[in-house]
Amino acid sequence: MKNFYQYLLIIFVAGLFFTSCNSIKVYSDFDSEADFSNYKSFAFYKNGIDKVEISDLDKKRILRSIEKNLTSRGMKIMNEPDLLINISTKSSDNIYIDNTIYSPFTMGWYPYYGRNYSRLAHTRSQGILYIDIIDSNSKQLVWQGKGVGFLSSSKMNRDELLDEYVNKILSVFPPENSSNTN
């Protein structure tokens, strides 16, 4: 019987791990008149990135991940690029109240019959990462990706967590249904 409970625990933990990996929701929008096939190079928009209120380490992780993602697609980082990349973030704490009913028998110094109700409050931090892609010639936003998910440093290390965020967001760039792209 002990092995059965261990087996159930392993399945439950594995299920939590796999569902938590899919907890990032991605949204994007783009300029339908932009021809994304013409964009071959990029650079980071330093003025905008400097204003983002997250740690310098997290900024570095995000920018490194964006650079790795875009260069793996054949784009080059250049001083006079076709695209400028900007990021911004938001976070919020969501509070959840958990009404729990324990055993019908409450044991302690004075056992009695009845139900023991408990209210537990826990918070989860929800993070939003925006990636803005700007045409460097027109200075117009041509694509924006947004990733929304719950932040958890216990799931994986920060490098992997932020890399997952960036890769999920950029998985929909360039837009497939853009009328001007090949």
N, C-alpha and C positions, 0 to 999 in steps of 0.2 A: 504494500500500500504506500510505503514511503517513496518508492521509486515512481509510482503513479503521480504523486504530488510534485515530485521534482520534475517530472516530465511536463506536467501542466505549467509549472512555473517557468520552465525554459521556453515553452511555446508562447506564454504570455509576454515574457520579456522580449523575445524575438519579434512578436507582433507589434509591441510598442516601438521597438527600434525601427522596423520597416515603415510603420505609419508615421513616425516622427520625421523620417527622411522626406516624406511626401507632404509635409505640412506647410511648405512654402507655396503660396499662391502667387502667380505671375500675371501681370496685366501689362499691356503695351498699347501705344498709340503712335501713329506716324503721319507724316505729310504725304498724302497720296500723289502729289506732283513731283516728289523727289525721285531721282533715278539712282537707286542704291548701287547699281553696277558700276557707277563712275567713281565711287569712293574706294581708294586704295591705301590711304595713309591716315594716321590719327596722331593726336597729341592730347595731353591732359590740360584742362582749363584751370591753371593754377589759382587764379583769383577766386574762382568759385569754390574750389576744393579747400582752399585755406580757411574759408568761412564755416565749413562743416564742423559741428561741435561734437566730435567723437575723438577718441584718443589717436595720437599720431601713429601708434602701432596698428590700430584697426584701419586707418586711412591707407597706410602702406600695404596692408594685406589686401584690401579691396582693389587698390590700383594695380598691384602686382597680378592679381587674379584677372582683372580686365585686360591688362597687357598680354598675359599668357593666352587668354581666350581669343583675342583678336589677332594676335600674331600667328596662332595655330591655324587661322583661316586664310593666311597669306597677306594680311594687312601689315604695313610697316609703320613703326613709330618714327616721326620726322619732325623737324623744326618748323617746316612750312607744310602743314598737313591739309588733307581734304576735310577732315572732321575734327572737332574738339569734343572731348569727353569731360562731362561734369558729373559729380555725384552729390546727393544730399540724403539725409536720413531723418527719420522721426522715430520716436518710441513712445510707448504708453504701457502702463501697468493695468492689467485687468484683474479685478478682484472677484473670486468665486467663493460662494458660500456653499458648503457641503453639509447637508442635513443627513446625519448618520444615525441609524437605529442599531444599537448593539443587541446583545443577547437578551431574551426575555427574563433571564435571571441575572441579577447584579450581585456579584460577590464582593466581599470586603470585610470590614470589621463587623458590620451589621447586615448580613445578607437579607434581602427581601425580594418579593415577587413584584415584577413590574418591568417596564421598558426604560432603558437608559438612552436618552436623546443627547446628541452632541452636535454642535454646529462648529464646523471648522472653516476658517477663512484662509485661502491661499491666493497668492498673486502669481501671475505669469506675465512676463514682459514680452510685449509684441513689438517687433521691429519692422520698420519699412525702409527699404533701400531704393532710392531712385537713381537710375542711370540715364542721363540726358546726353543725346548725341546731336551736336550742332554743326551745321554746314559752315565751314570756316570762311568761305567767300561771302555768303549772304548774311552770316551771323544769325540765321534762323534755326530754330529747333526743328529737326527732321524726324527724330525718333525719341520716344521716352519709354523706358521699361521700369516697372515697379514690382518689387518683391515684398510680400507681406508674410511674416511667419513669426513663430514664437522663438525667442532667444533662449538657448540652453547651452551653457558651457559644459554641462555634464555629458551631453550627447557625444560630443567629439571635441577635439581641440579647436581653438579659435580660427586657425588657418583653414582647417577643413570646413568649419561652419560658414565662414565668409566666402570661401571658394564655392561652396554649394549654392549659396545665395546668388553670387555673381553668375555662375554658369547656368542656373535656372533662368535668370532674367535674360541673359544674352542668348539663350537657346531659341528665342523668338526674334532675333535680329540676324539679318535684315528680314523685314516682313515678307512672307511668301506671297501674299495676295496683292502686293504692290503692282499696279498695272504697268509701271515702267521698268521693272526689273526682269531679268532673264530667268 
